[in-house]
Amino acid sequence: MRYWLCITNRDNWEVVREKKVWGVPKRHKNTISKVKPGDRLVIYVKQERKDKEILEPKIVGIFEVVSEPYQDSTKIFKSPPHLNETYPLRVKIEPVKIGEVEFKPLIPKLKFITNKKKWSGHLMGKAMREIPEEDYKLIESLL
C-alpha cells in the first residue's frame, strides 16, 4: 500500500467529496499510473485568498482508492480559467476519514518535508506526491 498527498483547492475538494473521484491533469500521468486500489489518498486543500481573508492550508480527509486509474474528460472539476483543464486521469475513491487538521502545525513533524522553512516547494507544481507511512499515520491519528 502506498500513501499519497493529493493537492487541491476548496472548490475541487467539494467535487472529490461528493463524486468520490480524484483526478489529475495529463501531465501527471506518470504519478497517477503508480496509484493502485487499496492505496490511501490524503486530501490537502491549499492556502487560498478569499476577498481579503487568507484561508490556511489543511488536511480535509483520507480516501481509499477503489479503482485502477482511468481516463474520463467529463467536466466535473473546476479549472483555472486560463487552463481549461478537465483532470481526465482519475481514480474512484471511498472515504476512510473526513475531518480538518491545520497543515502548518504539522510541518515540523512531517518527514517528507525536508526543508521546513520553504515547505511549500515540496508541493508546488504537483497534483499529488507519495508520502511515507509514518507521515500518513500521524495525519490519520489527528483527523
Secondary structure, 3 states (H helix, E strand, C coil): CCEEEEEECHHHHHHHHHHCEEEECHHHHHHHCCCCCCCEEEEEECCEEECCEEECCEEEEEEEECCCCEECCCCCCCCCCCCCCCCCEEEEEEEEEEEEEECHHHHHHCCCCCCCCCHHHHCCCCCEEEECHHHHHHHHHHC
